[in-house]
Amino acid sequence: MTVPPSSSDQQPRVDDRDGTTPTVRDVGEDGVLAVLLPELPAGDGTIVGPGDDCAVVASTDSRLVVSADMLVEGHHFRTDWGTGVDVGWRAAAQNLADVAAMGAAPLALVVSLGLPGATPLTWVRDLARGLALACRPIGVGVVGGDLTASERLVVSVAVHGDLQGRDPVLRRGARPGDVLAHAGVLGRAAAGYALLDAGARDAGEGPGRDPLVAAFLRPDPPVALGPLAQEAGATAMIDVSDGLVRDAGRIARASGVVVDLDSRATLAADRDALAGAAAELGADPAEWVLRGGEDHGLLATFPSDAALPAGFRAIGRVLGAGEAAAETPPPVVDGVGGAVLLDSRPVGGIGGYDHFV
């Protein structure tokens, strides 16, 4: 989801507000690296870390899964809404979730930074600490990257994952009769975003931070459940980054099927957690659950006779393309193939996040 600009600055930036904090301009590239590198986790599979032209990372499989994500200040984060630690955590989490959605285990991140000259070194150090907080507990290393000058803060992360002998779980494998299941939370990040956007909460820090704001600033994807879903027979899987309906539609489109969401099952686990914020803002919590993004849970399909791994809950089913209710023709998802239904009725618009809309 795109963040709105700060009311006091159309392009909010971290800078040296008081003129006393050392900045990246003051110390140069070597000085930035001297602050950054000691904070980064090595990772269990790292053979050669930062310092050479490339890192070397051990993998048990001859195949790697690779993805990349970018965070741009003013589009994906605001520095008055969170700290460098938050941005580092979030940058790591969204990439780790992509690896999990393939049924793989994350190995290493490569992180490239675009930094305005006025960026305080303390912000850079905090970013590295956020990366470490998300990666170190699961043995993932941050093994290299790049630095460049930029007009605004940019954090670009490439992630590498190990299939460990498993076949990847793709979006295109869902079959009629499969169960649709989700692991993680839904709507929490969207609610946190809405609270910040309305000025109903500040970002806060520490144990007093609002849990919904925390869910937006530091999502907690169920990374360990990706490989378990593969082993349980998942036929398709996706990281729910852009909203449940939009991402369910991507599975539907890729697989040439219809995904039928059960509204009661879908909303049951999250409605109560969202009720207070929804009442405060006059919002519908179902909108956050169905269309809100950036919780980075896992949405998967499983054969009807499969035992769902602990942490997954059934929220719908997969139909054949001709099984939708004839009196309610389902909408086409993203213009091609498949469809998404809610209680056998078309969802009113796909919603979710689109980078260019």
CORLIN-V815493 format. One record per residue. RES is the residue in one letter. PHI is phi in radians with two decimals (NA if undefined). BURIAL is b if it has 16 or more other ideal C-beta (glycine too) atoms within 10 Angstrom, else e. Layout:
res = [RES,RES]
phi = [PHI,PHI]
burial = [BURIAL,BURIAL]
//
This chain:
res = [M,T,V,P,P,S,S,S,D,Q,Q,P,R,V,D,D,R,D,G,T,T,P,T,V,R,D,V,G,E,D,G,V,L,A,V,L,L,P,E,L,P,A,G,D,G,T,I,V,G,P,G,D,D,C,A,V,V,A,S,T,D,S,R,L,V,V,S,A,D,M,L,V,E,G,H,H,F,R,T,D,W,G,T,G,V,D,V,G,W,R,A,A,A,Q,N,L,A,D,V,A,A,M,G,A,A,P,L,A,L,V,V,S,L,G,L,P,G,A,T,P,L,T,W,V,R,D,L,A,R,G,L,A,L,A,C,R,P,I,G,V,G,V,V,G,G,D,L,T,A,S,E,R,L,V,V,S,V,A,V,H,G,D,L,Q,G,R,D,P,V,L,R,R,G,A,R,P,G,D,V,L,A,H,A,G,V,L,G,R,A,A,A,G,Y,A,L,L,D,A,G,A,R,D,A,G,E,G,P,G,R,D,P,L,V,A,A,F,L,R,P,D,P,P,V,A,L,G,P,L,A,Q,E,A,G,A,T,A,M,I,D,V,S,D,G,L,V,R,D,A,G,R,I,A,R,A,S,G,V,V,V,D,L,D,S,R,A,T,L,A,A,D,R,D,A,L,A,G,A,A,A,E,L,G,A,D,P,A,E,W,V,L,R,G,G,E,D,H,G,L,L,A,T,F,P,S,D,A,A,L,P,A,G,F,R,A,I,G,R,V,L,G,A,G,E,A,A,A,E,T,P,P,P,V,V,D,G,V,G,G,A,V,L,L,D,S,R,P,V,G,G,I,G,G,Y,D,H,F,V]
phi = [NA,-1.40,-1.49,-1.29,-1.17,-1.08,-1.14,-1.72,-2.80,-1.14,-2.28,-1.07,-2.37,-1.31,-2.63,-1.45,-1.10,-1.76,1.32,-1.97,-1.36,-1.03,-2.00,-1.14,-1.16,-1.17,-1.89,1.33,-1.06,-1.10,-1.16,-1.11,-1.11,-1.12,-1.47,-1.32,-1.09,-1.10,-1.51,-1.43,-1.29,-1.32,1.60,-1.14,-1.72,-1.40,-1.70,-2.23,-1.66,-1.04,2.27,-1.90,-1.12,-2.46,-1.49,-2.21,-2.23,-1.38,-2.33,-1.46,-2.13,-1.30,-1.91,-2.03,-1.73,-2.35,-2.59,-2.60,-2.47,-2.27,-2.05,-2.06,-0.99,1.55,-1.96,-1.94,-2.67,-2.15,-1.28,-1.51,-1.79,-3.10,-1.69,-1.05,-1.06,-1.06,-1.15,-1.09,-1.02,-1.12,-1.06,-1.22,-1.04,-1.19,-1.38,-1.07,-1.13,-1.09,-1.13,-1.04,-1.17,-1.61,1.42,-1.91,-1.86,-1.17,-1.89,-2.77,-1.98,-2.08,-2.09,-1.97,-2.13,-1.82,-2.20,-1.10,-1.04,-1.47,-1.13,-1.15,-1.04,-1.10,-1.17,-1.09,-1.09,-1.11,-0.99,-1.08,-1.17,-1.14,-1.01,-1.14,-1.07,-1.39,-1.70,-1.04,-1.08,-1.91,1.30,-1.69,-1.67,-1.87,-1.88,2.86,2.72,-2.69,-2.19,-2.64,-1.29,-2.64,-1.29,-2.54,-1.20,-2.35,-2.15,-2.02,-2.15,-1.91,-2.03,-2.15,-2.29,-1.92,-1.33,0.93,1.51,-1.55,-1.36,-1.19,-1.68,-1.78,-1.35,-1.63,-1.72,-1.12,-2.25,-0.93,1.71,-1.15,-1.59,-1.66,-2.37,-2.31,-2.16,1.92,-2.03,-2.28,1.48,-1.20,-1.12,-1.11,-1.17,-1.08,-1.03,-1.10,-1.13,-1.16,-1.11,-1.43,1.28,-1.39,-2.46,-1.78,-1.13,1.04,-2.73,1.31,-1.13,-1.47,-1.15,-1.01,-1.12,-1.30,-1.07,-1.07,-1.14,-1.33,-1.38,-2.39,-1.09,-2.18,-1.19,-1.41,-1.02,-1.15,-1.42,-1.05,-1.06,-1.15,-1.12,-1.06,-1.16,-1.45,1.74,-0.91,-1.65,-2.72,-2.79,-2.65,-1.38,-1.44,-1.83,-1.97,2.01,-1.04,-1.13,-1.10,-1.34,-1.08,-1.11,-1.19,-1.12,-1.03,-1.12,-1.14,-1.66,1.20,-2.29,-1.95,-1.85,-1.87,-1.51,-1.57,-1.09,-1.13,-1.15,-1.18,-1.54,-0.99,-1.35,-2.07,-1.01,-1.10,-1.16,-1.73,-1.06,-1.09,-1.15,-1.11,-1.12,-1.12,-1.72,1.16,-1.92,-1.73,-1.06,-1.07,-1.11,-1.13,-1.16,-1.42,-2.09,-1.29,-1.95,1.29,-1.41,1.06,-1.35,-1.97,-1.93,-2.44,-1.98,-2.32,-0.97,-1.07,-1.69,-1.39,-1.48,-1.16,-1.08,-0.96,1.85,-1.68,-2.32,-1.23,-2.27,2.95,-2.57,-1.86,-1.90,-1.24,-1.08,-1.77,-1.67,-1.16,-0.99,-1.11,-1.33,-2.29,-0.99,-1.25,-1.25,-1.42,-1.57,0.91,1.57,-2.51,0.95,0.83,-2.95,-2.17,-2.02,-2.19,0.90,1.10,-2.17,-1.09,-1.22,-1.34,1.64,-1.34,1.11,1.40,-1.68,-2.32,-1.05,-2.05,-2.13]
burial = [b,e,b,e,e,e,e,e,e,e,e,b,b,b,b,b,e,e,e,e,e,e,b,b,e,e,e,e,e,e,b,b,e,e,b,b,e,e,b,b,b,b,b,e,b,b,e,e,b,b,e,e,e,e,b,e,b,e,b,e,e,e,e,b,b,e,b,e,b,b,b,b,b,b,e,b,b,b,b,e,b,b,b,b,b,b,b,b,b,b,b,b,b,b,b,b,b,b,b,b,b,b,b,b,b,b,b,b,b,b,b,b,b,b,b,b,e,e,b,b,b,b,b,b,b,b,b,b,b,b,b,b,b,b,b,b,e,e,b,b,b,b,b,b,b,e,b,e,e,e,e,b,b,b,b,b,b,b,b,b,b,b,b,e,e,b,e,e,b,b,b,e,b,b,e,b,e,b,b,b,b,b,b,b,b,b,b,b,b,b,b,b,b,b,b,b,b,e,e,e,b,e,b,e,e,e,e,e,b,b,e,b,b,b,b,b,b,b,b,b,b,b,b,e,b,b,b,b,b,b,e,b,b,b,b,b,b,b,b,b,b,b,b,b,b,b,b,b,b,b,b,b,b,b,b,e,b,b,b,b,b,b,b,e,e,b,b,e,b,b,b,e,b,b,e,e,b,b,e,e,e,e,b,e,b,b,b,b,b,b,b,b,b,b,b,b,b,b,b,b,b,b,e,e,e,b,e,b,b,e,b,b,e,e,b,b,b,b,b,e,e,e,b,b,e,e,e,e,e,b,b,e,b,e,e,e,b,b,b,b,b,b,e,b,e,e,b,e,e,b,b,b,b,e,e,e,e]
//
